[in-house]
Amino acid sequence: MKRIALYHLETLMWIDRLGTFAAAAQRLNTTQPAISARVREIEEQLGLSLFQRDGRRMVLTARGRRLVQACEPLRSGLEQVLLEASDFAGATGAVRIGSGEIAAASCLPAFIGAIERERPGVTMEIELDLTARLLQQLLSGTRDIVFLAGPVASPGIRTAPIGSVDLVWVAGPAVARAGGFAQPLPVWSLPDHSPIHTVAIGTLAVHGLSPRAVHTCNNVRTMIEIVSSGQGAAVLPETMVREHLHTGSLVEILPRPEQKVHFEAAIRTREREPVILELFERAGRLSIDAHPEQAAH
């Protein structure tokens, strides 16, 4: 038997996925020299070169690619068997989660709470961003699972719906008392690549309204503060302004748009890590509009 361990194969897999020794080292919580040493060890054992440089990336040779393709399901299968034997209680490692702001405010806290209770060995690294960048991060391997506005269609991505949210046109109470859009108002919206921006512009056209200006901001909570202070109107997710509507610090000033914003959890199509697959299956049972005690189950 060649003296090749599972961590050698895991190292090859992550270099292949992420493209550089440095990225693989970060993913595996080790150093770049350690990654280089592992590659040398397996190349010496097999008597062949596994990687070649392509610009800044390290790509597998043809024989290296065949090795990884043959070994990856074996490694993942063994890990799956061991984790299932302990009902995933022994799952460890870092999971890099990306989320849009709306999903983060709605279903992510319950998801995180369930993982902390039931998978205490899993460390979560969470980053909030816009959908377009989350997709790039997922495909490049710098995120493991993401929650984003959909629908998303990509041959490299597997998705599961997690619900949808209503949108509401709101303004501060003083603006509402003054007649809302009876006067020219500035409108605040997420950037133009957001589905909410599309709904905002479409609704204005349907109602024949010409805002004084259309400002954009990439943070929903900031827009809530701006609008509630009397600085114009905005179309916002109902889940994030529900309490403001209840207390009266925001008021609906137009009929609710028919369009909803749909959300999905996503992983890479080629994902084979048992822990990531188990968390993705768990994410598919979420409801973005659920109360925390419901979303946790």
Helices and strands as residue ranges (DSSP letters): H 6-18, H 21-27, H 32-46, E 51-54, E 57-60, H 62-85, E 93-99, H 101-106, H 108-118, E 122-128, H 131-140, E 145-150, E 157-165, E 167-171, H 173-177, G 180-182, E 186-189, H 195-206, E 213-216, H 220-228, E 233-237, H 238-247, E 251-252, E 261-268, H 274-283, H 292-295
